Amino acid sequence: MTLQAIAYASEAAIDLSNDQLNRLVEKAAAHNRLAGVTGILLFDGSRFLQYIEGPDDGLSMVYSRIVNSREHCNVVELARGRVSERRMPYWSMRWILIVDTQFQEAAFSDWTSLGGRTAGSRPVPSGVERLAEIAAPYIA
């Protein structure tokens, strides 16, 4: 099975409480499970950064729902491509509250390779590696 991944950033269209965000993520997780998609959603109180991965057909379905969602706007796709393995296999969807600096570091990381750094590349973490660092404390 070929795996694909998409990373994007967007702005919340409305003020979301933690309860509202929990409900939103629970609905997304249910759809993602059916589609075979896993991922992580970072939220700094006003902006989202999400990374999702899964089979091409499932990922297309999930991303279509995301792009058409009214909960956010100004969607900017950071990366899209084939991945050799899941980087976020732990959750059908999980959200993590982050601070502005973490959002900036992750959003403006190198997203040219969804698989991580390539041999001979700069010693700066890729976007996916930054997400993995943020998610690490939440992995049981």
Secondary structure as UniProt FT lines:
FT   STRAND          3..12
FT   HELIX           18..35
FT   STRAND          38..43
FT   STRAND          47..55
FT   HELIX           56..67
FT   STRAND          72..83
FT   TURN            89..90
FT   STRAND          95..97
FT   HELIX           100..107
FT   TURN            114..115
FT   TURN            119..120
FT   HELIX           127..135
FT   HELIX           136..138
//
